[in-house]
Amino acid sequence: MNTTWQHWDVRYLAVFASLLLSGFSTLNASLPNDDAYTYLRAAEIFLDDGVSAAISHYTWAGYPILIGVASMSGLSLLEAAYALNAVFFSVLVFSYISIVQRIDKARLVAQLGAATVLAYPELNEYRDMIIRDIGYWSLSLFAIWRFIIFSNTRKFSELVAFVFSMIAAALFRAEALVYLLTIPLVLLLDTKFTASQNRLDVWKALGFSATLLGLGFLIALIAGINIPVMLMKVVTVYKPFLTEFFAPSEAILAAQAKTIFGELAQLISPDYIYAAVLLSLPAVLFATLFYTVGGPYFWLLSFGALKGMLRWNVEKIRPLIIVALINLLITLGFLYLTRFLTGRYAMMLGIMVSMMVPILLKYFLTSLRASRGTLAVRILFILFFSYCMVDAYVSFGRSKGWLVDSAIFAKTRTSEDALILTNNHTIAYLSKRVPEYDQVLRELRLSDVLSMPPGALVVLEIIPETRQLVTQETFQAQLKLLATFPDSADPRAAIYERKSFPD
């Protein structure tokens, strides 16, 4: 029997599997995520009016510009975004396994690393989402891999690959610049080289990074793109949060306390509610980190840690520790500043932690290889990864077909120049009647509705705020209900027409 395939590089097999999984996820994707419409609109503006216009619309426009460039191949913007996702996930998978191989060169670890990253539920749930984070994660991992090689060989070519890759990652998220300037500091702790050599290489890395960034800023400025101003705009977004942090309003504090504590928030004295909110945020952080690492991997690693099975060479994983700590600090700062957090903000930490999974699984297999329990352990592994794969790639959520039906109804019931007002990005995008579909307001006011001319459609996703709106007498007198989706018994969306002659 020909067993040549068994000697193939696991990374390329994993990349092929990743492309297949991306195709599966895309074909089974229900609808674009809300963030997608911001990127698609910025890509449209780039194609129509150029880079400067795209940046004016969306400050950190590297990702939407790339979508626009990819669409020049003949793909639609949506197809181009999904194609880029597939490519970036392939880079991520390749880099992930490459890093794991630097920790342990055993082929078994590479195979387990491939299974770990391809079955990582919380990471792979983003395969069918159009978000800039995917490019940021993949290029950051590629950069970390090249830096690990540089730390061992001190070849300048590897440093060049690290710096260029991390700067490319910064085109997606500015946080990559923090990694670019802090990761080289781990060289100061390297015992394989002399202290003087380590200091020299740190200065070399920082100097080369600063030089390249300076040249990049200068070239961009000549092209009419002021990157320092862009960075200031990104920082300015957080100015209201900073003001709120030092002088919080009672209304916002009450809303935050209710979100965190539920009905128990009423029992907290107003004098202590700010302190209570701040003290509760570490629990929010822990819950987010638990979700990001994922229940299966978290409990597996916890078991291994308690049993003393997690063993590694600190020298080899020091860059991963630094990345995880930096991401933790960034995530913690973001949480305390905005009181808001989603799992993808901590994903770099989750990815670093997950790299210990294949190391632990190898320990299980090798320690039990001579025992009669090997077969049982292999079966458990298959069940474990099967569960993770189902969790990652199979959605059990409710169908969102009602959004498509609502948009089609609105599109077919109006002329091309008719106006549509909606509070849902998807309906706005699919209806082709809302040019600024990424600027849709979630909560509409009565004045917004009354500003629409007779014959215009008002397509509302039913949320608590819209329920209050549609019950107002003025609303009912001025608008006529045309349809509800998916049905009148359990409406998720309602379509109204502005009357020519109010009741």
C-alpha positions as CSV (number, residue, x, y, z in Angstrom):
1,M,0.0,0.0,0.0
2,N,1.3,3.5,-0.9
3,T,1.8,5.5,2.3
4,T,3.6,8.5,0.7
5,W,0.8,10.8,1.9
6,Q,1.6,10.0,5.5
7,H,4.9,11.8,5.0
8,W,3.4,15.0,3.6
9,D,3.7,18.2,5.5
10,V,0.8,18.3,7.9
11,R,0.5,22.1,7.4
12,Y,-0.4,21.8,3.7
13,L,-3.0,19.1,4.4
14,A,-4.5,21.3,7.1
15,V,-4.6,24.3,4.7
16,F,-6.5,22.2,2.2
17,A,-8.9,21.1,4.9
18,S,-9.3,24.8,6.0
19,L,-10.2,25.9,2.5
20,L,-12.9,23.1,2.4
21,L,-14.2,24.2,5.8
22,S,-14.3,27.8,4.7
23,G,-16.3,26.8,1.6
24,F,-18.7,24.8,3.8
25,S,-19.1,27.7,6.2
26,T,-19.7,30.2,3.4
27,L,-22.2,28.0,1.6
28,N,-24.1,27.5,4.9
29,A,-23.9,31.1,6.0
30,S,-27.3,32.6,6.7
31,L,-26.7,36.3,6.3
32,P,-23.8,38.7,6.8
33,N,-23.0,39.9,10.3
34,D,-23.8,43.5,11.2
35,D,-20.2,44.7,11.0
36,A,-20.0,43.4,7.4
37,Y,-22.1,46.2,6.0
38,T,-19.7,48.8,7.3
39,Y,-16.8,47.1,5.4
40,L,-18.9,46.5,2.3
41,R,-20.0,50.1,2.1
42,A,-16.4,51.4,2.6
43,A,-15.3,49.0,-0.2
44,E,-18.0,50.4,-2.5
45,I,-16.8,54.0,-1.7
46,F,-13.2,52.9,-2.4
47,L,-14.1,51.5,-5.8
48,D,-16.2,54.6,-6.7
49,D,-14.2,57.5,-5.1
50,G,-10.7,56.1,-4.1
51,V,-8.7,55.5,-1.0
52,S,-9.1,58.9,0.7
53,A,-12.9,58.7,0.4
54,A,-12.9,55.2,1.9
55,I,-10.8,56.4,4.8
56,S,-13.0,59.4,5.4
57,H,-16.0,57.0,5.6
58,Y,-14.2,54.4,7.8
59,T,-10.9,55.5,9.3
60,W,-9.0,52.2,9.5
61,A,-9.9,51.1,6.0
62,G,-7.3,48.6,5.1
63,Y,-9.7,45.6,5.2
64,P,-12.5,47.2,3.1
65,I,-9.9,48.5,0.6
66,L,-8.6,44.9,0.3
67,I,-12.1,43.7,-0.3
68,G,-12.5,46.2,-3.1
69,V,-9.3,45.2,-4.7
70,A,-10.2,41.5,-4.5
71,S,-13.6,42.3,-6.1
72,M,-11.8,43.6,-9.2
73,S,-11.2,40.0,-10.1
74,G,-14.9,39.8,-11.0
75,L,-16.3,38.7,-7.7
76,S,-19.0,40.6,-5.9
77,L,-17.9,42.5,-2.8
78,L,-19.6,39.8,-0.6
79,E,-17.9,37.0,-2.5
80,A,-14.5,38.8,-2.3
81,A,-14.8,39.2,1.4
82,Y,-15.6,35.5,1.9
83,A,-12.7,34.6,-0.4
84,L,-10.3,36.7,1.6
85,N,-11.6,35.0,4.8
86,A,-10.7,31.6,3.3
87,V,-7.2,32.8,2.4
88,F,-6.6,34.4,5.8
89,F,-7.9,31.4,7.7
90,S,-5.5,29.2,5.7
91,V,-2.6,31.5,6.7
92,L,-3.8,31.3,10.3
93,V,-3.9,27.5,10.3
94,F,-0.5,27.2,8.6
95,S,1.1,29.6,11.1
96,Y,-0.6,28.0,14.1
97,I,0.7,24.6,13.3
98,S,4.2,26.1,12.5
99,I,4.3,27.7,15.9
100,V,3.2,24.4,17.6
101,Q,6.0,22.7,15.8
102,R,8.5,25.2,17.2
103,I,7.4,24.1,20.7
104,D,7.6,20.4,20.0
105,K,8.9,19.0,16.7
106,A,7.1,15.7,16.9
107,R,4.9,14.9,13.9
108,L,2.2,13.8,16.3
109,V,2.1,17.3,17.8
110,A,1.7,18.8,14.3
111,Q,-1.2,16.5,13.7
112,L,-2.8,17.3,17.0
113,G,-2.2,21.0,16.4
114,A,-4.0,20.7,13.0
115,A,-7.0,19.0,14.7
116,T,-6.9,21.6,17.5
117,V,-7.0,24.7,15.3
118,L,-9.5,23.3,12.8
119,A,-11.9,22.2,15.5
120,Y,-11.4,25.3,17.7
121,P,-15.1,26.2,18.2
122,E,-14.9,29.9,19.2
123,L,-12.3,30.6,16.5
124,N,-14.0,28.8,13.6
125,E,-17.4,30.4,14.4
126,Y,-16.0,33.5,12.7
127,R,-15.3,31.7,9.3
128,D,-18.6,33.0,7.8
129,M,-18.3,36.5,9.3
130,I,-16.9,39.5,7.5
131,I,-14.7,41.0,10.1
132,R,-11.2,42.6,9.9
133,D,-10.1,40.5,12.9
134,I,-9.5,37.4,10.8
135,G,-6.8,39.2,8.7
136,Y,-5.3,40.6,11.9
137,W,-5.2,37.2,13.7
138,S,-3.7,35.4,10.7
139,L,-1.0,37.9,9.9
140,S,-0.1,38.3,13.6
141,L,0.3,34.6,14.0
142,F,2.5,34.5,10.9
143,A,4.6,37.3,12.3
144,I,4.9,35.5,15.7
145,W,6.1,32.3,14.0
146,R,8.8,34.2,12.1
147,F,9.8,36.0,15.3
148,I,10.3,32.7,17.1
149,I,12.6,31.6,14.3
150,F,14.4,34.9,14.5
151,S,14.9,34.5,18.3
152,N,16.6,31.1,17.6
153,T,18.6,32.0,14.6
154,R,19.0,35.8,14.8
155,K,18.8,35.9,11.0
156,F,17.9,39.4,9.7
157,S,15.7,37.9,7.0
158,E,13.4,36.5,9.7
159,L,13.3,39.8,11.5
160,V,12.2,41.4,8.2
161,A,9.5,38.9,7.8
162,F,8.3,39.5,11.4
163,V,8.2,43.3,11.0
164,F,6.5,43.3,7.6
165,S,3.9,40.8,8.7
166,M,3.0,42.6,11.9
167,I,2.8,45.9,10.0
168,A,0.4,44.2,7.5
169,A,-1.6,43.0,10.5
170,A,-1.8,46.6,11.7
171,L,-3.6,47.5,8.5
172,F,-6.5,45.5,9.9
173,R,-6.2,46.4,13.6
174,A,-3.9,49.1,15.1
175,E,-3.3,46.9,18.1
176,A,-0.7,45.0,16.1
177,L,1.6,47.9,16.5
178,V,1.7,47.2,20.2
179,Y,2.9,43.7,19.5
180,L,5.4,44.9,17.0
181,L,7.1,47.1,19.6
182,T,6.8,44.8,22.6
183,I,7.4,41.2,21.4
184,P,11.1,41.9,20.6
185,L,11.6,42.7,24.3
186,V,11.4,39.0,25.1
187,L,14.9,38.7,23.6
188,L,16.3,40.3,26.8
189,L,15.3,37.1,28.7
190,D,16.8,34.7,26.1
191,T,19.6,32.6,27.7
192,K,20.8,31.0,24.5
193,F,22.7,34.2,23.6
194,T,24.8,36.7,25.6
195,A,23.1,39.7,27.2
196,S,25.0,42.1,24.9
197,Q,23.8,40.2,21.8
198,N,20.2,40.2,23.1
199,R,20.3,44.0,23.7
200,L,21.8,44.6,20.3
201,D,19.1,42.5,18.6
202,V,16.3,44.3,20.5
203,W,17.6,47.6,19.3
204,K,18.0,46.2,15.8
205,A,14.4,45.0,15.9
206,L,13.0,48.2,17.3
207,G,15.2,50.4,15.1
208,F,14.1,48.5,11.9
209,S,10.5,48.7,13.0
210,A,10.7,52.4,13.6
211,T,12.5,53.0,10.4
212,L,9.9,51.0,8.4
213,L,7.0,52.7,10.1
214,G,8.5,56.1,9.5
215,L,9.0,55.4,5.8
216,G,5.5,54.0,5.6
217,F,4.0,57.1,7.2
218,L,6.0,59.3,4.9
219,I,5.0,57.4,1.7
220,A,1.3,57.5,2.9
221,L,1.5,61.2,3.5
222,I,2.9,61.8,0.0
223,A,-0.1,59.8,-1.2
224,G,-2.4,62.0,0.7
225,I,-3.0,59.6,3.7
226,N,-2.1,61.0,7.1
227,I,-1.7,57.9,9.3
228,P,-0.9,59.9,12.5
229,V,-4.2,61.7,12.1
230,M,-5.9,58.4,11.5
231,L,-4.5,57.0,14.7
232,M,-5.7,60.1,16.5
233,K,-9.2,59.6,15.1
234,V,-9.1,56.0,16.4
235,V,-8.1,57.3,19.9
236,T,-10.7,60.1,19.7
237,V,-13.5,57.4,19.5
238,Y,-12.7,56.5,23.1
239,K,-12.7,60.1,24.4
240,P,-16.4,59.9,25.5
241,F,-15.7,56.7,27.3
242,L,-12.7,58.2,29.1
243,T,-14.9,61.2,30.2
244,E,-17.6,58.7,31.3
245,F,-15.0,56.7,33.3
246,F,-14.0,59.7,35.4
247,A,-17.4,61.3,35.6
248,P,-20.0,58.6,35.1
249,S,-23.7,59.6,34.7
250,E,-26.2,58.0,37.0
251,A,-28.4,56.8,34.1
252,I,-25.6,55.0,32.3
253,L,-24.4,53.5,35.6
254,A,-27.8,52.2,36.4
255,A,-28.1,50.6,32.9
256,Q,-24.7,49.0,33.3
257,A,-25.5,47.7,36.7
258,K,-28.8,46.2,35.5
259,T,-27.0,44.5,32.6
260,I,-24.4,42.9,35.0
261,F,-26.5,42.2,38.1
262,G,-30.0,42.0,36.7
263,E,-32.8,42.7,39.2
264,L,-30.3,42.7,42.0
265,A,-29.0,46.1,40.8
266,Q,-32.0,47.7,42.6
267,L,-30.6,46.6,45.9
268,I,-27.3,48.4,45.4
269,S,-27.1,51.9,46.9
270,P,-26.5,54.7,44.4
271,D,-23.4,55.7,46.4
272,Y,-21.7,52.4,45.8
273,I,-23.1,51.4,42.4
274,Y,-20.0,52.8,40.5
275,A,-17.7,50.7,42.7
276,A,-19.9,47.7,42.3
277,V,-19.8,47.9,38.5
278,L,-16.0,48.3,38.5
279,L,-15.5,45.4,40.9
280,S,-17.8,43.2,38.8
281,L,-15.8,43.7,35.6
282,P,-13.1,41.0,36.4
283,A,-16.0,38.5,36.5
284,V,-17.1,39.7,33.1
285,L,-13.5,39.4,31.8
286,F,-13.2,35.8,33.2
287,A,-16.5,34.8,31.5
288,T,-15.3,36.3,28.2
289,L,-12.0,34.5,28.5
290,F,-13.7,31.3,29.3
291,Y,-15.9,31.7,26.2
292,T,-12.9,32.7,24.0
293,V,-10.8,29.7,25.0
294,G,-13.9,27.5,24.8
295,G,-15.4,25.1,27.3
296,P,-13.8,21.9,25.9
297,Y,-10.3,23.3,25.7
298,F,-10.6,25.2,29.0
299,W,-11.7,22.1,31.0
300,L,-9.1,19.9,29.2
301,L,-6.3,22.3,30.1
302,S,-7.6,22.8,33.6
303,F,-7.5,19.0,34.1
304,G,-4.0,18.8,32.7
305,A,-2.8,21.6,34.9
306,L,-4.3,20.1,38.1
307,K,-2.7,16.7,37.3
308,G,0.7,18.3,36.5
309,M,0.5,17.1,32.9
310,L,1.2,20.5,31.3
311,R,4.9,20.5,30.6
312,W,6.8,22.9,28.3
313,N,10.0,24.7,27.8
314,V,9.4,28.3,29.0
315,E,12.1,29.4,26.6
316,K,10.1,28.2,23.6
317,I,6.7,29.6,24.6
318,R,7.9,32.9,26.1
319,P,6.8,34.9,23.0
320,L,3.3,33.3,23.3
321,I,3.2,34.3,27.0
322,I,4.0,37.9,26.1
323,V,1.4,38.0,23.4
324,A,-1.2,36.6,25.8
325,L,-0.3,39.0,28.5
326,I,-0.4,42.0,26.1
327,N,-3.8,40.9,24.8
328,L,-5.0,40.5,28.3
329,L,-4.0,44.0,29.2
330,I,-5.5,45.5,26.1
331,T,-8.7,43.6,26.7
332,L,-8.8,44.6,30.4
333,G,-8.3,48.3,29.5
334,F,-11.0,48.1,26.8
335,L,-13.4,46.5,29.2
336,Y,-12.9,49.1,32.0
337,L,-13.0,52.0,29.5
338,T,-16.1,51.0,27.5
339,R,-17.8,48.4,29.9
340,F,-18.3,46.3,26.8
341,L,-16.5,43.2,25.6
342,T,-16.9,40.4,23.0
343,G,-15.0,37.2,22.7
344,R,-13.0,38.3,19.6
345,Y,-11.2,41.1,21.5
346,A,-9.5,38.4,23.6
347,M,-9.0,35.9,20.7
348,M,-5.3,36.3,20.5
349,L,-5.0,35.2,24.1
350,G,-7.4,32.3,23.4
351,I,-5.3,31.2,20.4
352,M,-2.1,31.3,22.5
353,V,-3.6,29.3,25.3
354,S,-5.1,26.7,22.9
355,M,-1.6,25.9,21.6
356,M,-1.1,24.0,24.8
357,V,-3.9,21.6,23.9
358,P,-1.8,19.6,21.3
359,I,1.1,19.4,23.8
360,L,-1.2,18.0,26.5
361,L,-2.9,15.6,24.1
362,K,0.5,14.3,23.1
363,Y,1.3,13.6,26.7
364,F,-1.9,11.7,27.1
365,L,-1.1,9.5,24.1
366,T,2.5,8.8,24.8
367,S,2.0,8.1,28.5
368,L,-0.7,5.6,27.7
369,R,0.9,4.1,24.6
370,A,2.1,1.0,26.5
371,S,-1.1,0.5,28.5
372,R,-4.3,-1.2,27.5
373,G,-6.2,2.1,27.7
374,T,-4.7,3.5,24.5
375,L,-7.7,2.5,22.3
376,A,-10.2,4.0,24.8
377,V,-8.1,7.3,24.8
378,R,-8.2,7.4,21.0
379,I,-11.9,6.9,21.0
380,L,-12.3,9.7,23.5
381,F,-10.1,12.0,21.3
382,I,-12.3,11.3,18.3
383,L,-15.5,12.1,20.3
384,F,-13.8,15.2,21.8
385,F,-12.8,16.6,18.4
386,S,-16.1,15.6,16.8
387,Y,-18.0,17.5,19.5
388,C,-15.8,20.6,18.9
389,M,-16.3,20.3,15.1
390,V,-20.0,20.2,15.5
391,D,-19.9,23.2,17.9
392,A,-17.7,25.1,15.4
393,Y,-19.5,24.5,12.1
394,V,-23.1,23.5,12.8
395,S,-25.5,26.3,13.7
396,F,-28.6,25.5,15.8
397,G,-29.9,29.0,15.8
398,R,-33.3,30.1,14.5
399,S,-33.6,30.8,10.8
400,K,-33.3,34.4,9.7
401,G,-35.2,33.9,6.5
402,W,-37.7,36.5,7.6
403,L,-35.1,39.2,7.0
404,V,-34.7,38.1,3.4
405,D,-38.4,37.9,3.0
406,S,-38.9,41.4,4.4
407,A,-36.3,42.8,2.1
408,I,-37.7,41.1,-1.0
409,F,-41.2,42.3,-0.1
410,A,-40.0,45.9,0.3
411,K,-38.0,45.7,-2.9
412,T,-40.8,44.3,-5.0
413,R,-43.5,46.6,-3.6
414,T,-41.7,49.8,-4.5
415,S,-40.3,51.5,-7.5
416,E,-36.6,51.9,-7.8
417,D,-36.7,55.5,-6.6
418,A,-39.0,54.8,-3.7
419,L,-37.7,55.5,-0.2
420,I,-37.4,52.8,2.6
421,L,-36.8,53.5,6.2
422,T,-35.6,50.5,8.3
423,N,-33.8,49.8,11.6
424,N,-32.1,46.7,10.3
425,H,-28.8,46.6,8.3
426,T,-29.6,43.4,6.4
427,I,-33.0,44.6,5.2
428,A,-31.4,47.9,4.1
429,Y,-28.7,46.1,2.2
430,L,-30.8,43.5,0.5
431,S,-33.6,45.9,-0.4
432,K,-31.2,48.0,-2.6
433,R,-33.2,51.0,-1.6
434,V,-31.0,52.4,1.2
435,P,-27.7,53.9,-0.1
436,E,-26.3,54.4,3.4
437,Y,-27.2,50.9,4.5
438,D,-24.3,50.8,7.0
439,Q,-25.6,53.9,8.8
440,V,-29.0,52.5,9.8
441,L,-30.2,53.5,13.2
442,R,-31.3,50.6,15.5
443,E,-33.8,52.7,17.4
444,L,-36.0,54.8,15.3
445,R,-38.0,57.8,16.6
446,L,-41.5,58.9,15.6
447,S,-40.0,62.0,14.0
448,D,-37.9,59.7,11.7
449,V,-41.0,57.9,10.6
450,L,-43.0,61.1,10.1
451,S,-40.3,62.6,8.0
452,M,-40.9,60.0,5.3
453,P,-43.1,61.0,2.3
454,P,-46.5,59.4,1.5
455,G,-46.0,56.0,-0.2
456,A,-42.7,55.3,1.5
457,L,-42.2,52.0,3.3
458,V,-41.2,51.7,6.9
459,V,-39.7,48.2,7.5
460,L,-39.2,47.5,11.2
461,E,-37.4,44.7,13.0
462,I,-39.5,44.1,16.1
463,I,-37.4,45.0,19.1
464,P,-38.7,46.4,22.5
465,E,-38.2,50.0,21.3
466,T,-40.1,49.5,18.1
467,R,-43.0,47.8,19.9
468,Q,-43.4,51.0,21.9
469,L,-43.2,53.1,18.7
470,V,-45.9,51.2,16.7
471,T,-48.4,51.4,19.6
472,Q,-48.4,55.2,19.5
473,E,-51.6,56.7,18.1
474,T,-49.8,59.1,15.8
475,F,-47.9,56.2,14.3
476,Q,-51.0,54.1,13.7
477,A,-52.8,57.1,12.2
478,Q,-50.0,57.8,9.7
479,L,-49.0,54.3,8.7
480,K,-50.8,51.2,7.3
481,L,-49.6,47.7,8.1
482,L,-48.8,45.8,4.9
483,A,-47.2,42.6,6.1
484,T,-45.4,40.8,9.0
485,F,-42.7,38.2,8.8
486,P,-42.3,35.3,9.4
487,D,-46.0,35.3,10.4
488,S,-48.5,37.4,12.2
489,A,-48.6,35.1,15.2
490,D,-44.9,35.6,16.0
491,P,-43.8,38.7,14.0
492,R,-40.1,39.5,13.8
493,A,-40.5,42.2,11.2
494,A,-43.4,44.5,10.2
495,I,-43.7,46.5,7.0
496,Y,-45.8,49.7,7.0
497,E,-46.6,52.2,4.3
498,R,-46.9,55.9,4.9
499,K,-50.4,56.9,4.2
500,S,-51.3,59.7,1.8
501,F,-54.3,60.7,3.9
502,P,-53.8,60.1,7.7
503,D,-56.7,58.8,9.7
